[in-house]
Amino acid sequence: MDTQQSKIPFNLGQEPLNHVDGFVWGRELKRYVRFCSDHCGRSPRDLAGFCGYKKVDKFQRRRLIWNAVQQPVPVMYFRSIGVDLNLLGAVVELDQREYDAAVAIPLDPDYVTIRVLPSAYIQRKLCRDTCEGEAIMYMQYLVRKHNYLACCIHWPNLKSIWVRFGVEPTYHYYRPILVVRGQMVDFGSDGSLVGTARLR
């Protein structure tokens, strides 16, 4: 393939991002799980076997994802590293309080993410001190005038606001949760993949 043709000439929405200073989604949850993982006293091979993995390297890759609570985590893994589910509930409540305080702050977005194709996004920088309401009106203008699929203001780990033609803006919040579904523990989505292109 020609290297010039393989280069994508626009930002696919990976950077830059709107930020909320000091806020980290699931800060205490991640800290607790990492602590248990680091201090469980079991070898990776022992943990892999306990969790049903034959290949240690495959287990270690999965373990990194579980320790970062980026997707539902098997109860079996938590048991193997000594996570107390009752204590885990209290830890998630701490993160929920931090989240509630952060989402209550009036936010002025710096960027709007525009969905130009089903899996491709571009961004537009907003004028300094543009409030959330003004940004929503701007997104409504963009969708109407340029026939874009959708526009989004996204604060990773906090919330996103989507605007589509002819419908009211929709708000998505990424509050940490703790739900045990069968043999998996779900903490909800941190929204980190919203407005990003996922090309293979």
KOLDRENTI-441068 format. One record per residue: x, y, z of N, C-alpha, C, CB in turn. Coordinates in steps of 0.02 Angstrom, whole numbers. Glycine has a CB too. Layout:
// KOLDRENTI-441068
R  X  Y  Z  X  Y  Z  X  Y  Z  X  Y  Z
...
***
This chain:
// KOLDRENTI-441068
R  42  -59  0  0  0  0  44  62  0  -48  0  61
R  25  111  -38  62  174  -42  57  209  26  33  220  -98
R  115  229  54  114  259  121  77  325  122  185  269  145
R  77  362  67  40  426  65  -35  413  70  56  464  1
R  -59  361  36  -130  346  38  -152  317  105  -149  297  -17
R  -105  286  141  -124  255  205  -128  305  262  -74  201  223
R  -103  367  250  -107  418  302  -176  450  302  -53  471  292
R  -205  455  360  -271  485  366  -262  560  378  -313  451  424
R  -291  602  336  -275  673  337  -314  715  388  -286  702  270
R  -349  683  435  -386  723  484  -386  687  551  -458  737  460
R  -401  726  602  -404  700  670  -465  657  677  -405  758  721
R  -457  595  700  -513  550  708  -545  555  777  -491  479  696
R  -535  610  812  -567  619  876  -530  590  935  -634  589  874
R  -467  571  926  -429  543  981  -403  598  1028  -370  502  954
R  -384  653  1002  -357  710  1040  -376  772  1002  -280  705  1050
R  -379  828  1031  -377  843  1102  -444  828  1135  -357  916  1113
R  -446  834  1200  -506  816  1237  -526  873  1284  -496  752  1277
R  -590  875  1303  -613  919  1356  -592  886  1422  -691  931  1353
R  -571  926  1470  -545  899  1533  -581  930  1593  -470  911  1539
R  -583  892  1647  -605  918  1712  -546  909  1758  -670  881  1738
R  -516  963  1778  -454  961  1817  -464  921  1882  -431  1031  1834
R  -418  875  1893  -416  838  1956  -463  778  1959  -432  883  2011
R  -509  770  1913  -556  714  1917  -528  653  1881  -624  734  1886
R  -531  596  1917  -512  532  1888  -569  483  1901  -444  505  1919
R  -596  454  1848  -651  407  1855  -628  345  1893  -679  387  1786
R  -665  327  1946  -650  266  1984  -583  267  2019  -652  208  1939
R  -562  325  2041  -495  333  2072  -484  283  2129  -487  405  2099
R  -530  282  2178  -522  238  2237  -532  165  2218  -571  259  2292
R  -578  151  2173  -590  83  2149  -527  54  2118  -648  82  2098
R  -497  91  2072  -436  67  2039  -379  59  2090  -415  116  1984
R  -375  105  2137  -322  102  2187  -330  39  2230  -323  165  2232
R  -392  24  2251  -405  -35  2292  -390  -100  2255  -478  -35  2317
R  -414  -105  2193  -403  -166  2153  -328  -176  2140  -442  -164  2086
R  -293  -122  2122  -220  -127  2110  -184  -149  2174  -192  -60  2085
R  -205  -121  2231  -173  -138  2295  -182  -213  2308  -203  -97  2353
R  -243  -238  2301  -255  -310  2313  -215  -352  2264  -330  -326  2306
R  -213  -332  2201  -176  -369  2151  -101  -371  2167  -187  -339  2081
R  -74  -314  2188  -2  -310  2202  18  -347  2266  19  -238  2207
R  -29  -353  2313  -12  -381  2379  -47  -447  2394  -30  -331  2432
R  -71  -482  2343  -108  -544  2356  -61  -602  2375  -148  -563  2295
R  3  -596  2360  51  -648  2379  49  -710  2336  39  -668  2450
R  15  -706  2278  11  -764  2234  49  -749  2169  -63  -782  2218
R  79  -800  2141  116  -791  2079  68  -785  2020  164  -851  2067
R  90  -753  1966  47  -749  1907  24  -817  1882  84  -713  1851
R  68  -867  1886  50  -934  1863  -6  -964  1907  112  -981  1864
R  0  -953  1973  -51  -978  2019  -118  -943  2007  -28  -967  2092
R  -116  -877  1998  -177  -839  1985  -209  -860  1919  -162  -763  1984
R  -167  -870  1867  -193  -890  1802  -229  -956  1807  -136  -895  1750
R  -199  -1004  1842  -230  -1070  1851  -296  -1065  1889  -183  -1117  1887
R  -297  -1024  1943  -357  -1016  1983  -414  -987  1940  -343  -970  2043
R  -396  -942  1894  -446  -909  1852  -461  -948  1787  -423  -839  1834
R  -431  -1007  1780  -447  -1049  1722  -406  -1035  1660  -517  -1042  1706
R  -350  -1001  1666  -307  -987  1608  -248  -1035  1607  -282  -914  1611
R  -234  -1062  1548  -176  -1106  1540  -114  -1066  1522  -189  -1158  1487
R  -124  -1011  1484  -68  -969  1462  -62  -909  1508  -77  -947  1388
R  -6  -904  1541  5  -850  1590  7  -782  1555  71  -861  1629
R  38  -778  1496  42  -713  1462  -27  -687  1442  88  -718  1400
R  -71  -731  1421  -140  -711  1405  -176  -687  1467  -178  -770  1372
R  -166  -723  1523  -197  -703  1586  -170  -635  1608  -183  -755  1641
R  -105  -623  1601  -75  -559  1622  -104  -500  1581  1  -562  1614
R  -115  -510  1517  -146  -457  1476  -217  -443  1501  -148  -478  1401
R  -254  -495  1515  -322  -487  1541  -321  -455  1611  -358  -555  1544
R  -272  -474  1651  -266  -447  1719  -256  -371  1719  -207  -481  1756
R  -217  -346  1671  -207  -274  1666  -274  -238  1654  -158  -257  1610
R  -315  -267  1612  -381  -238  1598  -425  -242  1660  -415  -274  1538
R  -424  -299  1694  -465  -306  1754  -442  -258  1809  -463  -378  1780
R  -377  -251  1818  -352  -206  1870  -370  -133  1855  -276  -212  1876
R  -378  -116  1791  -398  -48  1772  -474  -41  1770  -368  -31  1703
R  -510  -94  1787  -583  -97  1786  -613  -65  1723  -612  -63  1848
R  -583  -84  1665  -605  -57  1601  -664  -96  1572  -548  -57  1552
R  -679  -153  1601  -736  -193  1580  -755  -237  1639  -719  -236  1516
R  -812  -272  1635  -832  -315  1692  -776  -363  1711  -895  -355  1674
R  -771  -375  1776  -717  -416  1805  -747  -479  1835  -676  -375  1859
R  -717  -537  1821  -743  -599  1851  -738  -599  1928  -705  -660  1823
R  -791  -621  1960  -790  -628  2034  -732  -672  2054  -858  -656  2060
R  -718  -724  2015  -664  -771  2029  -597  -735  2034  -661  -825  1975
R  -585  -686  1990  -522  -649  1993  -518  -608  2058  -514  -602  1932
R  -573  -575  2075  -573  -536  2137  -561  -582  2197  -639  -499  2145
R  -592  -640  2197  -580  -687  2253  -506  -707  2256  -624  -750  2245
R  -476  -718  2198  -407  -742  2196  -357  -691  2222  -388  -762  2125
R  -373  -627  2217  -326  -575  2241  -348  -546  2308  -320  -519  2189
R  -403  -571  2336  -424  -550  2403  -467  -488  2406  -365  -539  2444
R  -501  -471  2352  -547  -413  2354  -609  -432  2393  -566  -391  2282
R  -627  -391  2442  -687  -399  2482  -744  -361  2446  -677  -373  2556
R  -796  -397  2424  -850  -365  2386  -888  -313  2427  -899  -418  2360
R  -894  -324  2493  -928  -274  2535  -887  -210  2539  -939  -302  2607
R  -821  -218  2549  -777  -160  2550  -776  -126  2482  -706  -180  2571
R  -779  -166  2429  -780  -139  2361  -841  -93  2352  -782  -196  2309
R  -898  -112  2380  -957  -69  2376  -946  -2  2409  -1017  -104  2409
R  -913  -2  2468  -898  61  2502  -849  104  2462  -869  47  2572
R  -801  72  2429  -752  107  2388  -787  140  2328  -696  59  2364
R  -833  104  2297  -870  132  2240  -912  191  2263  -915  78  2207
R  -940  188  2323  -978  246  2349  -934  308  2355  -1009  228  2418
R  -871  299  2375  -825  357  2377  -816  386  2308  -756  335  2407
R  -807  343  2258  -799  366  2189  -863  399  2163  -780  309  2144
R  -920  374  2184  -984  405  2163  -990  475  2192  -1044  361  2186
R  -968  485  2254  -970  552  2283  -924  600  2245  -950  550  2357
R  -865  576  2228  -818  618  2189  -848  634  2120  -750  583  2182
R  -878  584  2089  -909  594  2024  -966  645  2028  -937  527  1996
R  -1009  638  2078  -1066  684  2086  -1042  756  2095  -1109  663  2146
R  -988  765  2133  -961  832  2142  -933  860  2077  -906  832  2196
R  -899  817  2038  -869  840  1975  -921  856  1923  -821  787  1948
R  -974  815  1918  -1025  826  1866  -1069  886  1882  -1068  763  1858
R  -1070  908  1945  -1110  966  1964  -1076  1032  1946  -1124  964  2039
R  -1012  1031  1931  -976  1092  1914  -997  1115  1844  -898  1080  1917
R  -1014  1179  1835  -1028  1203  1766  -965  1195  1723  -1051  1277  1767
R  -973  1165  1665  -916  1150  1622  -919  1189  1558  -913  1075  1607
R  -863  1219  1538  -857  1254  1475  -815  1210  1428  -826  1325  1484
R  -846  1181  1377  -807  1137  1332  -759  1176  1288  -855  1096  1289
R  -704  1144  1271  -655  1173  1225  -665  1147  1154  -584  1158  1249
R  -692  1086  1148  -697  1053  1084  -766  1021  1074  -643  1000  1077
R  -786  1017  1012  -845  980  991  -821  924  946  -898  1026  956
R  -845  864  957  -829  807  915  -885  798  865  -817  742  957
R  -868  790  801  -917  784  747  -911  716  715  -907  841  694
R  -967  681  712  -968  615  680  -984  624  606  -1021  567  713
R  -933  616  564  -942  629  492  -959  565  453  -879  660  463
R  -938  508  479  -954  442  451  -969  397  511  -894  414  407
R  -998  338  499  -1015  294  555  -957  280  603  -1041  230  530
R  -895  278  579  -839  265  625  -784  317  620  -811  197  610
R  -799  377  595  -747  429  589  -772  494  619  -728  439  514
R  -729  525  658  -745  587  694  -692  640  679  -750  573  770
R  -713  702  679  -667  758  676  -685  804  735  -671  797  607
R  -643  853  748  -657  899  803  -652  971  780  -611  886  861
R  -690  1012  813  -686  1085  803  -674  1117  871  -751  1112  770
R  -627  1163  870  -613  1201  931  -666  1254  940  -543  1233  929
R  -689  1263  1001  -739  1314  1016  -704  1378  1039  -788  1289  1070
R  -740  1433  1034  -713  1497  1060  -703  1491  1135  -761  1556  1042
R  -655  1526  1159  -640  1526  1231  -702  1548  1270  -581  1572  1246
R  -714  1516  1327  -770  1530  1372  -839  1517  1341  -766  1603  1394
R  -842  1471  1294  -907  1449  1267  -940  1406  1320  -900  1411  1199
R  -1000  1424  1341  -1035  1384  1392  -1067  1323  1359  -1088  1427  1429
R  -1090  1277  1401  -1120  1215  1376  -1181  1229  1332  -1140  1171  1435
R  -1224  1275  1352  -1284  1291  1313  -1266  1319  1244  -1327  1342  1350
R  -1217  1363  1241  -1195  1390  1176  -1165  1336  1132  -1143  1447  1187
R  -1128  1290  1163  -1098  1235  1125  -1152  1190  1096  -1050  1195  1169
R  -1205  1178  1133  -1261  1137  1108  -1294  1171  1049  -1313  1124  1164
R  -1304  1237  1053  -1334  1273  997  -1288  1270  935  -1347  1347  1016
R  -1223  1274  946  -1176  1269  891  -1179  1200  858  -1104  1284  915
R  -1184  1147  900  -1189  1080  873  -1254  1071  833  -1186  1028  930
R  -1308  1100  857  -1371  1096  820  -1365  1130  752  -1428  1129  861
R  -1329  1187  751  -1316  1222  688  -1276  1178  640  -1279  1288  701
R  -1222  1146  666  -1179  1104  624  -1218  1045  594  -1120  1078  664
R  -1258  1012  635  -1297  954  612  -1346  975  558  -1334  921  671
R  -1378  1032  569  -1429  1057  521  -1396  1081  456  -1470  1114  553
R  -1344  1122  461  -1314  1154  402  -1272  1106  361  -1272  1212  424
R  -1233  1064  393  -1185  1021  357  -1208  948  351  -1119  1023  392
R  -1267  933  377  -1294  866  372  -1249  813  404  -1307  849  300
R  -1215  831  459  -1174  782  494  -1219  731  528  -1128  817  547
R  -1193  671  540  -1232  619  574  -1249  639  645  -1194  553  573
R  -1200  667  680  -1210  687  749  -1150  729  771  -1218  625  795
R  -1161  766  826  -1107  803  858  -1110  787  932  -1114  881  846
R  -1053  794  965  -1048  775  1035  -1000  821  1072  -1026  701  1041
R  -1020  840  1132  -972  870  1179  -957  813  1228  -1001  936  1216
R  -894  799  1236  -876  741  1276  -823  760  1327  -851  684  1232
R  -839  746  1389  -790  750  1443  -776  678  1463  -817  794  1504
R  -718  650  1441  -705  580  1457  -711  566  1531  -635  560  1433
R  -743  510  1547  -753  487  1616  -807  524  1654  -688  492  1654
R  -839  574  1623  -888  613  1659  -956  613  1625  -863  685  1666
R  -960  642  1565  -1024  643  1529  -1013  661  1457  -1073  692  1562
R  -1064  649  1416  -1063  672  1347  -1133  695  1330  -1039  616  1299
R  -1136  743  1284  -1199  770  1260  -1200  761  1185  -1208  846  1280
R  -1250  725  1160  -1256  711  1088  -1312  751  1057  -1267  637  1076
R  -1299  777  998  -1349  814  960  -1356  780  892  -1330  890  952
R  -1417  762  876  -1434  734  810  -1490  775  780  -1455  658  816
R  -1496  774  715  -1545  815  681  -1616  797  702  -1537  809  605
R  -1655  847  720  -1726  838  732  -1745  809  800  -1753  795  681
R  -1697  797  844  -1714  771  910  -1679  813  964  -1693  696  917
R  -1706  810  1024  -1676  846  1080  -1607  818  1097  -1722  843  1142
R  -1562  859  1123  -1496  833  1144  -1504  777  1195  -1453  890  1173
R  -1461  727  1191  -1462  673  1240  -1399  676  1283  -1468  604  1205
R  -1408  664  1347  -1354  667  1396  -1337  596  1419  -1373  712  1457
R  -1273  580  1420  -1250  516  1444  -1201  529  1502  -1216  474  1387
R  -1214  497  1559  -1172  506  1618  -1134  441  1633  -1215  528  1679
R  -1073  448  1658  -1030  391  1669  -1014  381  1744  -964  399  1630
R  -1067  382  1784  -1060  373  1856  -1039  301  1871  -1126  391  1893
R  -988  292  1913  -969  224  1931  -1026  188  1966  -906  224  1976
R  -1033  124  1951  -1084  82  1983  -1051  18  2007  -1143  67  1934
R  -1088  -21  2043  -1065  -88  2063  -1125  -135  2056  -1036  -89  2136
R  -1122  -177  2004  -1176  -225  1992  -1144  -293  1980  -1220  -203  1931
R  -1166  -343  2019  -1142  -411  2008  -1193  -446  1963  -1133  -450  2076
R  -1170  -466  1905  -1212  -501  1856  -1184  -571  1847  -1216  -463  1788
R  -1217  -620  1877  -1191  -688  1873  -1123  -692  1906  -1186  -712  1800
R  -1072  -710  1867  -1004  -716  1893  -960  -656  1874  -973  -779  1868
R  -991  -601  1854  -953  -542  1834  -973  -482  1877  -963  -526  1759
R  -925  -438  1890  -938  -376  1926  -930  -319  1876  -889  -367  1988
R  -984  -280  1869  -986  -225  1820  -983  -159  1856  -1050  -230  1775
R  -940  -113  1832  -932  -48  1863  -959  8  1818  -859  -34  1879
R  -991  -11  1763  -1016  39  1716  -961  61  1669  -1045  99  1753
R  -980  105  1623  -932  130  1574  -901  195  1598  -966  140  1505
R  -837  204  1583  -805  268  1598  -811  316  1539  -732  258  1617
R  -841  292  1484  -851  335  1426  -789  354  1387  -884  397  1447
R  -734  320  1400  -670  341  1369  -668  329  1294  -613  304  1402
R  -710  285  1268  -709  272  1196  -760  311  1157  -719  199  1184
R  -798  354  1191  -849  393  1156  -816  444  1110  -895  429  1206
R  -841  448  1048  -815  497  1001  -746  481  974  -814  562  1032
R  -727  418  977  -662  398  949  -674  349  893  -616  368  1004
R  -632  351  843  -638  305  787  -607  238  806  -604  333  724
R  -641  185  788  -616  118  801  -607  83  734  -663  78  848
R  -551  97  702  -536  66  637  -488  9  648  -506  118  588
R  -497  -45  609  -452  -103  614  -410  -108  552  -491  -168  625
***
